Amino acid sequence: MADFSVVGGGVAGLVVARRLAASGASVAVFEASDRLGGTVVRHEVGGLALDAGAESFAVRGGAVEALLAELGLADDIVSPAPGPAWLQPVTGDAVPLPATALLGIPADPLAADVVRVVGVASAERAAELDARPVGAVPRTLGALVRERHGAELLDRLVAPVVHGVHSQHPDELPVARAHPGLADAVVSAGSLSGGVARLRAAAPPGAAVAGIRGGINRLVPALADDLERLGGDIRLGARVDDLGVLEGTVVVAAPGVASPASPGRRIDLVTLVVEQDELDAAPRGTGLLVAAGAPVGARALTHATAKWEWLREAAAGRHVVRLSYDQTPADPFAAAVADAQTLLGVRLPVVVDAAQVFWVRPAAASVVPPDVTVVGETVAGSGLAGIVAHAERTAAELLAD
């Protein structure tokens, strides 16, 4: 008899199962597909082992770093190359993102690098709006930024950044999920910009994200191996349609199992391995976010070999470029090459290899039965930091009960 049955073998399911098993509990994990990890997965492009999903994690909170240390991967945590990401605005050339911002929200709307993106009129409007007294903080980030900084700054600066980080519009992102301390910081500072400035000042020095040498996908086998070492039972190809047949306390880590699944959002990722010496200089830093209405179909581009030193060494002179799409192009590879040339500002005459993958980003759970424990993206939001932290807290609560 299992003490706990975990439905879903993505990162959230593996994390909660491992923590439960470490306490001495008997745990079984049921994964409907033939592999673990969910959207954290490896693929090979141009002879290079690459992440086909997430390729970094937010360091805020320290949950992922603590987990990696327990799994013996602490020495393989790496920081990205320094320097800002870039933004492709609706019109004009790409520009570096403002240096003192949080999810694109500026600490000073009148700073030169903010004005360069949104224009003088929008910057002055943002400063004017943010000078008003602070009332109740709106529920969503979009509503907060629109109220305090205006619609133009939201559309031109914040929305592209939020979409690149959370794969959703700020109007869909709760303030508490965007940053758990933002609402309190806005109230205590008396302005949105002041709140952002306080949070940035309190943040530890260094990059806001980190990676794993060899790819984030290394997390999945490390979790699975440790879970099995602790006595956990992993069952692949084990679809669960009726939670009532499972033994012990049931934890759901798969969208749509505990309650009807809301329509998700498909995201396509096209990875290019190219030869182009002009990219050695990283003309757009580690990549670009794209404002809605810009003359490309991609919503973001990562110059992965400029971002990660370990990958640059492995690529041996070639370059890896990743482009994400909300709408699947009719010809994904041709579209990706054309968009990459536009965004990077260089020709890409030699494409060594290319690959397309897609995943469905589930909608937030609207209703969760009171007697069901749920972990994963539907309740914790996107991003490994939030997913891992929520799974760890959930395991602790289950063990306390």
Contacts in CASP RR format, 6 or more apart in sequence:
PFRMAT RR
TARGET T0000
AUTHOR 0000-0000-0000
METHOD contacts of the structure
MODEL  1
MADFSVVGGGVAGLVVARRLAASGASVAVFEASDRLGGTVVRHEVGGLAL
DAGAESFAVRGGAVEALLAELGLADDIVSPAPGPAWLQPVTGDAVPLPAT
ALLGIPADPLAADVVRVVGVASAERAAELDARPVGAVPRTLGALVRERHG
AELLDRLVAPVVHGVHSQHPDELPVARAHPGLADAVVSAGSLSGGVARLR
AAAPPGAAVAGIRGGINRLVPALADDLERLGGDIRLGARVDDLGVLEGTV
VVAAPGVASPASPGRRIDLVTLVVEQDELDAAPRGTGLLVAAGAPVGARA
LTHATAKWEWLREAAAGRHVVRLSYDQTPADPFAAAVADAQTLLGVRLPV
VVDAAQVFWVRPAAASVVPPDVTVVGETVAGSGLAGIVAHAERTAAELLA
D
1 26 0 8 1.000
1 247 0 8 1.000
1 248 0 8 1.000
2 26 0 8 1.000
2 27 0 8 1.000
2 28 0 8 1.000
2 233 0 8 1.000
2 246 0 8 1.000
2 247 0 8 1.000
2 248 0 8 1.000
3 20 0 8 1.000
3 25 0 8 1.000
3 26 0 8 1.000
3 27 0 8 1.000
3 248 0 8 1.000
3 249 0 8 1.000
4 17 0 8 1.000
4 20 0 8 1.000
4 25 0 8 1.000
4 26 0 8 1.000
4 27 0 8 1.000
4 28 0 8 1.000
4 248 0 8 1.000
4 249 0 8 1.000
4 250 0 8 1.000
4 251 0 8 1.000
4 398 0 8 1.000
5 27 0 8 1.000
5 28 0 8 1.000
5 30 0 8 1.000
5 246 0 8 1.000
5 247 0 8 1.000
5 248 0 8 1.000
5 249 0 8 1.000
5 250 0 8 1.000
5 251 0 8 1.000
6 13 0 8 1.000
6 16 0 8 1.000
6 17 0 8 1.000
6 20 0 8 1.000
6 27 0 8 1.000
6 28 0 8 1.000
6 29 0 8 1.000
6 30 0 8 1.000
6 250 0 8 1.000
6 251 0 8 1.000
6 253 0 8 1.000
7 30 0 8 1.000
7 240 0 8 1.000
7 243 0 8 1.000
7 246 0 8 1.000
7 250 0 8 1.000
7 251 0 8 1.000
7 252 0 8 1.000
7 253 0 8 1.000
7 254 0 8 1.000
7 257 0 8 1.000
8 29 0 8 1.000
8 30 0 8 1.000
8 31 0 8 1.000
8 32 0 8 1.000
8 252 0 8 1.000
8 253 0 8 1.000
8 254 0 8 1.000
8 257 0 8 1.000
9 17 0 8 1.000
9 29 0 8 1.000
9 30 0 8 1.000
9 31 0 8 1.000
9 36 0 8 1.000
9 37 0 8 1.000
9 38 0 8 1.000
9 234 0 8 1.000
9 253 0 8 1.000
9 254 0 8 1.000
10 31 0 8 1.000
10 36 0 8 1.000
10 37 0 8 1.000
10 38 0 8 1.000
10 40 0 8 1.000
10 220 0 8 1.000
10 253 0 8 1.000
11 37 0 8 1.000
11 38 0 8 1.000
11 40 0 8 1.000
11 219 0 8 1.000
11 220 0 8 1.000
11 223 0 8 1.000
11 376 0 8 1.000
11 384 0 8 1.000
11 387 0 8 1.000
11 388 0 8 1.000
11 391 0 8 1.000
12 253 0 8 1.000
12 375 0 8 1.000
12 376 0 8 1.000
12 377 0 8 1.000
12 380 0 8 1.000
12 387 0 8 1.000
12 388 0 8 1.000
12 390 0 8 1.000
12 391 0 8 1.000
13 29 0 8 1.000
13 251 0 8 1.000
13 253 0 8 1.000
13 375 0 8 1.000
13 376 0 8 1.000
13 391 0 8 1.000
14 29 0 8 1.000
14 36 0 8 1.000
14 37 0 8 1.000
14 220 0 8 1.000
14 223 0 8 1.000
14 224 0 8 1.000
14 227 0 8 1.000
15 67 0 8 1.000
15 223 0 8 1.000
15 375 0 8 1.000
15 387 0 8 1.000
15 388 0 8 1.000
15 391 0 8 1.000
15 392 0 8 1.000
15 395 0 8 1.000
16 251 0 8 1.000
16 253 0 8 1.000
16 375 0 8 1.000
16 391 0 8 1.000
16 392 0 8 1.000
16 394 0 8 1.000
16 395 0 8 1.000
16 398 0 8 1.000
17 27 0 8 1.000
17 29 0 8 1.000
17 227 0 8 1.000
17 232 0 8 1.000
17 251 0 8 1.000
18 223 0 8 1.000
18 226 0 8 1.000
18 227 0 8 1.000
18 230 0 8 1.000
19 391 0 8 1.000
19 392 0 8 1.000
19 395 0 8 1.000
19 396 0 8 1.000
19 399 0 8 1.000
20 27 0 8 1.000
20 395 0 8 1.000
20 398 0 8 1.000
20 399 0 8 1.000
21 27 0 8 1.000
21 227 0 8 1.000
21 230 0 8 1.000
21 231 0 8 1.000
21 232 0 8 1.000
22 230 0 8 1.000
23 399 0 8 1.000
24 230 0 8 1.000
25 399 0 8 1.000
26 231 0 8 1.000
26 232 0 8 1.000
26 233 0 8 1.000
27 227 0 8 1.000
27 231 0 8 1.000
27 232 0 8 1.000
27 233 0 8 1.000
28 232 0 8 1.000
28 233 0 8 1.000
28 234 0 8 1.000
28 235 0 8 1.000
28 247 0 8 1.000
29 227 0 8 1.000
29 232 0 8 1.000
29 233 0 8 1.000
29 234 0 8 1.000
29 235 0 8 1.000
30 235 0 8 1.000
30 238 0 8 1.000
30 239 0 8 1.000
30 240 0 8 1.000
30 246 0 8 1.000
31 234 0 8 1.000
31 235 0 8 1.000
31 236 0 8 1.000
31 237 0 8 1.000
31 238 0 8 1.000
32 237 0 8 1.000
32 238 0 8 1.000
32 239 0 8 1.000
32 240 0 8 1.000
32 254 0 8 1.000
33 236 0 8 1.000
33 237 0 8 1.000
34 236 0 8 1.000
34 237 0 8 1.000
35 41 0 8 1.000
35 236 0 8 1.000
36 220 0 8 1.000
36 221 0 8 1.000
36 223 0 8 1.000
36 224 0 8 1.000
36 234 0 8 1.000
36 236 0 8 1.000
37 220 0 8 1.000
38 359 0 8 1.000
39 53 0 8 1.000
39 54 0 8 1.000
39 359 0 8 1.000
40 51 0 8 1.000
40 53 0 8 1.000
40 54 0 8 1.000
40 216 0 8 1.000
40 217 0 8 1.000
40 219 0 8 1.000
40 220 0 8 1.000
40 384 0 8 1.000
41 51 0 8 1.000
41 52 0 8 1.000
41 53 0 8 1.000
41 217 0 8 1.000
41 220 0 8 1.000
41 357 0 8 1.000
42 49 0 8 1.000
42 50 0 8 1.000
42 51 0 8 1.000
42 52 0 8 1.000
42 215 0 8 1.000
42 217 0 8 1.000
43 49 0 8 1.000
43 50 0 8 1.000
43 52 0 8 1.000
43 271 0 8 1.000
43 355 0 8 1.000
43 357 0 8 1.000
44 50 0 8 1.000
45 271 0 8 1.000
45 273 0 8 1.000
45 320 0 8 1.000
45 353 0 8 1.000
45 354 0 8 1.000
45 355 0 8 1.000
46 273 0 8 1.000
46 318 0 8 1.000
46 352 0 8 1.000
46 353 0 8 1.000
47 273 0 8 1.000
47 353 0 8 1.000
48 273 0 8 1.000
48 311 0 8 1.000
48 314 0 8 1.000
48 315 0 8 1.000
48 320 0 8 1.000
49 214 0 8 1.000
49 215 0 8 1.000
50 215 0 8 1.000
50 271 0 8 1.000
50 304 0 8 1.000
50 311 0 8 1.000
50 320 0 8 1.000
51 215 0 8 1.000
51 216 0 8 1.000
51 217 0 8 1.000
52 217 0 8 1.000
52 269 0 8 1.000
52 271 0 8 1.000
52 355 0 8 1.000
52 357 0 8 1.000
53 216 0 8 1.000
53 217 0 8 1.000
53 269 0 8 1.000
53 357 0 8 1.000
53 359 0 8 1.000
54 216 0 8 1.000
54 383 0 8 1.000
54 384 0 8 1.000
55 211 0 8 1.000
55 215 0 8 1.000
55 216 0 8 1.000
55 302 0 8 1.000
55 304 0 8 1.000
55 308 0 8 1.000
55 322 0 8 1.000
56 80 0 8 1.000
56 209 0 8 1.000
56 210 0 8 1.000
56 211 0 8 1.000
56 216 0 8 1.000
57 64 0 8 1.000
57 209 0 8 1.000
57 210 0 8 1.000
57 211 0 8 1.000
57 216 0 8 1.000
57 383 0 8 1.000
57 384 0 8 1.000
57 385 0 8 1.000
57 388 0 8 1.000
58 64 0 8 1.000
58 208 0 8 1.000
58 209 0 8 1.000
58 383 0 8 1.000
58 384 0 8 1.000
58 385 0 8 1.000
58 386 0 8 1.000
59 65 0 8 1.000
59 204 0 8 1.000
59 207 0 8 1.000
59 208 0 8 1.000
59 209 0 8 1.000
59 210 0 8 1.000
59 385 0 8 1.000
60 203 0 8 1.000
60 208 0 8 1.000
60 385 0 8 1.000
61 385 0 8 1.000
61 389 0 8 1.000
62 385 0 8 1.000
62 389 0 8 1.000
63 385 0 8 1.000
63 386 0 8 1.000
63 388 0 8 1.000
63 389 0 8 1.000
63 392 0 8 1.000
64 210 0 8 1.000
64 384 0 8 1.000
64 385 0 8 1.000
64 388 0 8 1.000
65 74 0 8 1.000
65 77 0 8 1.000
65 210 0 8 1.000
67 219 0 8 1.000
67 388 0 8 1.000
67 392 0 8 1.000
68 74 0 8 1.000
68 76 0 8 1.000
68 77 0 8 1.000
68 212 0 8 1.000
68 219 0 8 1.000
70 226 0 8 1.000
71 219 0 8 1.000
71 222 0 8 1.000
71 223 0 8 1.000
71 226 0 8 1.000
72 222 0 8 1.000
73 212 0 8 1.000
73 218 0 8 1.000
73 219 0 8 1.000
73 222 0 8 1.000
76 212 0 8 1.000
76 213 0 8 1.000
76 214 0 8 1.000
76 218 0 8 1.000
77 210 0 8 1.000
77 211 0 8 1.000
77 212 0 8 1.000
77 213 0 8 1.000
78 210 0 8 1.000
78 211 0 8 1.000
78 212 0 8 1.000
78 213 0 8 1.000
78 308 0 8 1.000
78 309 0 8 1.000
78 310 0 8 1.000
79 206 0 8 1.000
79 207 0 8 1.000
79 210 0 8 1.000
79 211 0 8 1.000
80 207 0 8 1.000
80 209 0 8 1.000
80 210 0 8 1.000
80 211 0 8 1.000
80 286 0 8 1.000
80 307 0 8 1.000
80 308 0 8 1.000
81 282 0 8 1.000
81 285 0 8 1.000
81 286 0 8 1.000
81 306 0 8 1.000
81 307 0 8 1.000
81 308 0 8 1.000
81 309 0 8 1.000
82 207 0 8 1.000
83 285 0 8 1.000
83 286 0 8 1.000
84 96 0 8 1.000
84 97 0 8 1.000
84 98 0 8 1.000
84 99 0 8 1.000
84 285 0 8 1.000
85 96 0 8 1.000
85 97 0 8 1.000
85 285 0 8 1.000
85 286 0 8 1.000
85 287 0 8 1.000
85 288 0 8 1.000
85 289 0 8 1.000
86 94 0 8 1.000
86 95 0 8 1.000
86 96 0 8 1.000
86 97 0 8 1.000
86 284 0 8 1.000
86 285 0 8 1.000
86 287 0 8 1.000
86 288 0 8 1.000
86 289 0 8 1.000
87 94 0 8 1.000
87 95 0 8 1.000
87 96 0 8 1.000
87 97 0 8 1.000
87 117 0 8 1.000
87 157 0 8 1.000
87 160 0 8 1.000
87 161 0 8 1.000
87 288 0 8 1.000
87 289 0 8 1.000
87 290 0 8 1.000
87 291 0 8 1.000
88 94 0 8 1.000
88 160 0 8 1.000
88 288 0 8 1.000
88 289 0 8 1.000
88 290 0 8 1.000
88 291 0 8 1.000
88 294 0 8 1.000
88 296 0 8 1.000
88 343 0 8 1.000
89 95 0 8 1.000
89 117 0 8 1.000
89 156 0 8 1.000
89 291 0 8 1.000
89 294 0 8 1.000
90 156 0 8 1.000
90 291 0 8 1.000
90 292 0 8 1.000
90 293 0 8 1.000
90 294 0 8 1.000
94 284 0 8 1.000
94 288 0 8 1.000
94 343 0 8 1.000
95 113 0 8 1.000
95 116 0 8 1.000
95 117 0 8 1.000
96 113 0 8 1.000
97 104 0 8 1.000
97 113 0 8 1.000
97 117 0 8 1.000
97 157 0 8 1.000
97 161 0 8 1.000
97 289 0 8 1.000
98 104 0 8 1.000
98 106 0 8 1.000
98 111 0 8 1.000
98 113 0 8 1.000
98 114 0 8 1.000
98 117 0 8 1.000
98 157 0 8 1.000
99 113 0 8 1.000
100 106 0 8 1.000
100 107 0 8 1.000
100 108 0 8 1.000
100 111 0 8 1.000
100 196 0 8 1.000
100 197 0 8 1.000
100 200 0 8 1.000
101 107 0 8 1.000
101 114 0 8 1.000
101 157 0 8 1.000
101 161 0 8 1.000
101 196 0 8 1.000
102 179 0 8 1.000
102 182 0 8 1.000
102 196 0 8 1.000
102 199 0 8 1.000
102 200 0 8 1.000
103 141 0 8 1.000
103 158 0 8 1.000
103 161 0 8 1.000
103 162 0 8 1.000
103 165 0 8 1.000
103 178 0 8 1.000
103 179 0 8 1.000
104 157 0 8 1.000
104 158 0 8 1.000
104 161 0 8 1.000
104 162 0 8 1.000
105 145 0 8 1.000
105 149 0 8 1.000
105 157 0 8 1.000
105 158 0 8 1.000
105 192 0 8 1.000
105 193 0 8 1.000
105 196 0 8 1.000
106 114 0 8 1.000
106 126 0 8 1.000
106 149 0 8 1.000
106 153 0 8 1.000
106 157 0 8 1.000
106 193 0 8 1.000
106 196 0 8 1.000
107 193 0 8 1.000
107 194 0 8 1.000
107 195 0 8 1.000
107 196 0 8 1.000
107 197 0 8 1.000
107 200 0 8 1.000
108 114 0 8 1.000
108 193 0 8 1.000
108 197 0 8 1.000
109 123 0 8 1.000
109 124 0 8 1.000
109 126 0 8 1.000
109 127 0 8 1.000
109 130 0 8 1.000
109 149 0 8 1.000
109 153 0 8 1.000
109 193 0 8 1.000
110 123 0 8 1.000
110 124 0 8 1.000
110 127 0 8 1.000
114 123 0 8 1.000
114 153 0 8 1.000
114 157 0 8 1.000
115 123 0 8 1.000
117 156 0 8 1.000
117 157 0 8 1.000
118 126 0 8 1.000
118 152 0 8 1.000
118 153 0 8 1.000
118 156 0 8 1.000
118 157 0 8 1.000
121 152 0 8 1.000
122 150 0 8 1.000
122 152 0 8 1.000
122 153 0 8 1.000
122 156 0 8 1.000
123 153 0 8 1.000
125 150 0 8 1.000
125 152 0 8 1.000
125 153 0 8 1.000
126 148 0 8 1.000
126 149 0 8 1.000
126 150 0 8 1.000
126 153 0 8 1.000
126 193 0 8 1.000
127 193 0 8 1.000
129 147 0 8 1.000
129 148 0 8 1.000
129 149 0 8 1.000
129 150 0 8 1.000
130 148 0 8 1.000
130 149 0 8 1.000
130 191 0 8 1.000
130 192 0 8 1.000
130 193 0 8 1.000
131 191 0 8 1.000
133 190 0 8 1.000
134 186 0 8 1.000
134 187 0 8 1.000
134 190 0 8 1.000
134 191 0 8 1.000
135 187 0 8 1.000
137 144 0 8 1.000
137 175 0 8 1.000
137 183 0 8 1.000
137 186 0 8 1.000
137 187 0 8 1.000
138 144 0 8 1.000
138 147 0 8 1.000
138 175 0 8 1.000
139 174 0 8 1.000
139 175 0 8 1.000
140 170 0 8 1.000
140 171 0 8 1.000
140 172 0 8 1.000
140 173 0 8 1.000
140 174 0 8 1.000
140 175 0 8 1.000
141 158 0 8 1.000
141 162 0 8 1.000
141 170 0 8 1.000
141 171 0 8 1.000
141 173 0 8 1.000
141 174 0 8 1.000
141 175 0 8 1.000
141 178 0 8 1.000
141 182 0 8 1.000
142 154 0 8 1.000
142 158 0 8 1.000
142 169 0 8 1.000
142 170 0 8 1.000
142 171 0 8 1.000
142 173 0 8 1.000
143 171 0 8 1.000
144 175 0 8 1.000
144 182 0 8 1.000
144 186 0 8 1.000
144 192 0 8 1.000
145 153 0 8 1.000
145 154 0 8 1.000
145 158 0 8 1.000
145 170 0 8 1.000
145 192 0 8 1.000
146 154 0 8 1.000
148 186 0 8 1.000
148 191 0 8 1.000
148 192 0 8 1.000
148 193 0 8 1.000
149 158 0 8 1.000
149 192 0 8 1.000
149 193 0 8 1.000
154 170 0 8 1.000
155 291 0 8 1.000
155 292 0 8 1.000
156 291 0 8 1.000
158 170 0 8 1.000
159 169 0 8 1.000
159 170 0 8 1.000
159 291 0 8 1.000
159 292 0 8 1.000
160 289 0 8 1.000
160 290 0 8 1.000
160 291 0 8 1.000
160 292 0 8 1.000
160 299 0 8 1.000
161 289 0 8 1.000
162 168 0 8 1.000
162 169 0 8 1.000
162 170 0 8 1.000
162 173 0 8 1.000
162 178 0 8 1.000
163 169 0 8 1.000
163 289 0 8 1.000
163 299 0 8 1.000
163 300 0 8 1.000
164 289 0 8 1.000
164 299 0 8 1.000
164 300 0 8 1.000
164 324 0 8 1.000
166 173 0 8 1.000
166 177 0 8 1.000
166 178 0 8 1.000
166 381 0 8 1.000
166 382 0 8 1.000
166 383 0 8 1.000
167 265 0 8 1.000
167 267 0 8 1.000
167 361 0 8 1.000
167 382 0 8 1.000
168 265 0 8 1.000
168 361 0 8 1.000
168 382 0 8 1.000
170 178 0 8 1.000
175 182 0 8 1.000
175 183 0 8 1.000
176 182 0 8 1.000
176 183 0 8 1.000
177 381 0 8 1.000
179 199 0 8 1.000
181 199 0 8 1.000
182 195 0 8 1.000
182 196 0 8 1.000
182 199 0 8 1.000
185 194 0 8 1.000
185 195 0 8 1.000
185 196 0 8 1.000
185 198 0 8 1.000
185 199 0 8 1.000
186 192 0 8 1.000
186 194 0 8 1.000
186 195 0 8 1.000
188 195 0 8 1.000
188 198 0 8 1.000
189 195 0 8 1.000
189 197 0 8 1.000
189 198 0 8 1.000
211 308 0 8 1.000
212 218 0 8 1.000
212 219 0 8 1.000
213 310 0 8 1.000
214 310 0 8 1.000
214 311 0 8 1.000
214 314 0 8 1.000
216 384 0 8 1.000
219 384 0 8 1.000
224 234 0 8 1.000
227 234 0 8 1.000
228 234 0 8 1.000
240 246 0 8 1.000
240 257 0 8 1.000
243 250 0 8 1.000
243 252 0 8 1.000
243 257 0 8 1.000
243 258 0 8 1.000
243 372 0 8 1.000
244 250 0 8 1.000
249 373 0 8 1.000
249 398 0 8 1.000
250 372 0 8 1.000
250 373 0 8 1.000
251 373 0 8 1.000
251 374 0 8 1.000
251 375 0 8 1.000
251 394 0 8 1.000
251 398 0 8 1.000
252 258 0 8 1.000
252 372 0 8 1.000
252 373 0 8 1.000
252 374 0 8 1.000
252 375 0 8 1.000
253 374 0 8 1.000
253 375 0 8 1.000
253 376 0 8 1.000
253 391 0 8 1.000
255 261 0 8 1.000
255 362 0 8 1.000
255 365 0 8 1.000
255 377 0 8 1.000
255 378 0 8 1.000
256 362 0 8 1.000
256 378 0 8 1.000
258 365 0 8 1.000
258 368 0 8 1.000
258 369 0 8 1.000
258 372 0 8 1.000
258 374 0 8 1.000
259 365 0 8 1.000
259 366 0 8 1.000
259 367 0 8 1.000
259 368 0 8 1.000
259 369 0 8 1.000
259 372 0 8 1.000
261 362 0 8 1.000
261 363 0 8 1.000
262 362 0 8 1.000
262 363 0 8 1.000
262 364 0 8 1.000
262 365 0 8 1.000
262 366 0 8 1.000
263 363 0 8 1.000
264 360 0 8 1.000
264 361 0 8 1.000
264 362 0 8 1.000
264 363 0 8 1.000
265 326 0 8 1.000
265 360 0 8 1.000
265 361 0 8 1.000
265 363 0 8 1.000
266 326 0 8 1.000
266 328 0 8 1.000
266 358 0 8 1.000
266 359 0 8 1.000
266 360 0 8 1.000
266 361 0 8 1.000
267 324 0 8 1.000
267 325 0 8 1.000
267 326 0 8 1.000
267 358 0 8 1.000
267 359 0 8 1.000
267 360 0 8 1.000
267 361 0 8 1.000
268 324 0 8 1.000
268 325 0 8 1.000
268 328 0 8 1.000
268 329 0 8 1.000
268 332 0 8 1.000
268 356 0 8 1.000
268 357 0 8 1.000
268 358 0 8 1.000
269 322 0 8 1.000
269 323 0 8 1.000
269 324 0 8 1.000
269 325 0 8 1.000
269 356 0 8 1.000
269 357 0 8 1.000
269 358 0 8 1.000
270 322 0 8 1.000
270 323 0 8 1.000
270 324 0 8 1.000
270 325 0 8 1.000
270 332 0 8 1.000
270 333 0 8 1.000
270 335 0 8 1.000
270 336 0 8 1.000
270 354 0 8 1.000
270 355 0 8 1.000
270 356 0 8 1.000
271 320 0 8 1.000
271 321 0 8 1.000
271 322 0 8 1.000
271 323 0 8 1.000
271 354 0 8 1.000
271 355 0 8 1.000
271 356 0 8 1.000
271 357 0 8 1.000
272 320 0 8 1.000
272 321 0 8 1.000
272 322 0 8 1.000
272 323 0 8 1.000
272 333 0 8 1.000
272 336 0 8 1.000
272 337 0 8 1.000
272 340 0 8 1.000
272 348 0 8 1.000
272 351 0 8 1.000
272 353 0 8 1.000
272 354 0 8 1.000
273 315 0 8 1.000
273 318 0 8 1.000
273 319 0 8 1.000
273 320 0 8 1.000
273 351 0 8 1.000
273 352 0 8 1.000
273 353 0 8 1.000
273 354 0 8 1.000
274 318 0 8 1.000
274 319 0 8 1.000
274 321 0 8 1.000
274 340 0 8 1.000
274 348 0 8 1.000
274 350 0 8 1.000
274 351 0 8 1.000
274 352 0 8 1.000
275 317 0 8 1.000
275 318 0 8 1.000
275 319 0 8 1.000
275 350 0 8 1.000
275 352 0 8 1.000
276 319 0 8 1.000
276 346 0 8 1.000
276 347 0 8 1.000
276 348 0 8 1.000
276 349 0 8 1.000
276 350 0 8 1.000
278 346 0 8 1.000
278 347 0 8 1.000
279 303 0 8 1.000
279 305 0 8 1.000
279 306 0 8 1.000
279 319 0 8 1.000
279 344 0 8 1.000
279 346 0 8 1.000
280 317 0 8 1.000
282 303 0 8 1.000
282 306 0 8 1.000
283 344 0 8 1.000
283 345 0 8 1.000
283 346 0 8 1.000
284 301 0 8 1.000
284 303 0 8 1.000
284 343 0 8 1.000
284 344 0 8 1.000
284 345 0 8 1.000
285 303 0 8 1.000
285 306 0 8 1.000
286 302 0 8 1.000
286 303 0 8 1.000
286 306 0 8 1.000
286 307 0 8 1.000
287 300 0 8 1.000
287 301 0 8 1.000
287 302 0 8 1.000
287 303 0 8 1.000
287 306 0 8 1.000
287 307 0 8 1.000
288 300 0 8 1.000
288 301 0 8 1.000
288 343 0 8 1.000
289 299 0 8 1.000
289 300 0 8 1.000
290 296 0 8 1.000
290 297 0 8 1.000
290 298 0 8 1.000
290 299 0 8 1.000
290 300 0 8 1.000
290 301 0 8 1.000
290 343 0 8 1.000
295 342 0 8 1.000
296 338 0 8 1.000
296 339 0 8 1.000
296 342 0 8 1.000
296 343 0 8 1.000
297 325 0 8 1.000
297 327 0 8 1.000
297 329 0 8 1.000
297 335 0 8 1.000
297 339 0 8 1.000
298 323 0 8 1.000
298 324 0 8 1.000
298 325 0 8 1.000
298 335 0 8 1.000
298 336 0 8 1.000
298 339 0 8 1.000
298 340 0 8 1.000
298 343 0 8 1.000
299 324 0 8 1.000
299 325 0 8 1.000
299 326 0 8 1.000
300 323 0 8 1.000
300 324 0 8 1.000
301 321 0 8 1.000
301 322 0 8 1.000
301 323 0 8 1.000
301 324 0 8 1.000
301 339 0 8 1.000
301 340 0 8 1.000
301 343 0 8 1.000
301 344 0 8 1.000
302 321 0 8 1.000
302 322 0 8 1.000
302 323 0 8 1.000
303 319 0 8 1.000
303 320 0 8 1.000
303 321 0 8 1.000
303 344 0 8 1.000
304 311 0 8 1.000
304 320 0 8 1.000
304 321 0 8 1.000
304 322 0 8 1.000
305 311 0 8 1.000
305 312 0 8 1.000
305 315 0 8 1.000
305 317 0 8 1.000
305 318 0 8 1.000
305 319 0 8 1.000
305 320 0 8 1.000
306 312 0 8 1.000
306 319 0 8 1.000
311 320 0 8 1.000
318 352 0 8 1.000
321 340 0 8 1.000
321 344 0 8 1.000
323 336 0 8 1.000
323 339 0 8 1.000
323 340 0 8 1.000
325 332 0 8 1.000
325 335 0 8 1.000
328 358 0 8 1.000
329 335 0 8 1.000
329 336 0 8 1.000
332 356 0 8 1.000
333 351 0 8 1.000
333 354 0 8 1.000
333 356 0 8 1.000
336 354 0 8 1.000
337 348 0 8 1.000
337 351 0 8 1.000
337 354 0 8 1.000
340 348 0 8 1.000
341 347 0 8 1.000
341 348 0 8 1.000
361 377 0 8 1.000
361 382 0 8 1.000
362 377 0 8 1.000
362 378 0 8 1.000
363 378 0 8 1.000
364 378 0 8 1.000
364 379 0 8 1.000
364 381 0 8 1.000
365 374 0 8 1.000
365 378 0 8 1.000
365 379 0 8 1.000
368 374 0 8 1.000
368 379 0 8 1.000
373 394 0 8 1.000
373 398 0 8 1.000
375 387 0 8 1.000
375 390 0 8 1.000
375 391 0 8 1.000
375 394 0 8 1.000
376 387 0 8 1.000
376 390 0 8 1.000
376 391 0 8 1.000
377 383 0 8 1.000
377 387 0 8 1.000
379 390 0 8 1.000
380 386 0 8 1.000
380 387 0 8 1.000
380 389 0 8 1.000
380 390 0 8 1.000
380 391 0 8 1.000
381 387 0 8 1.000
END
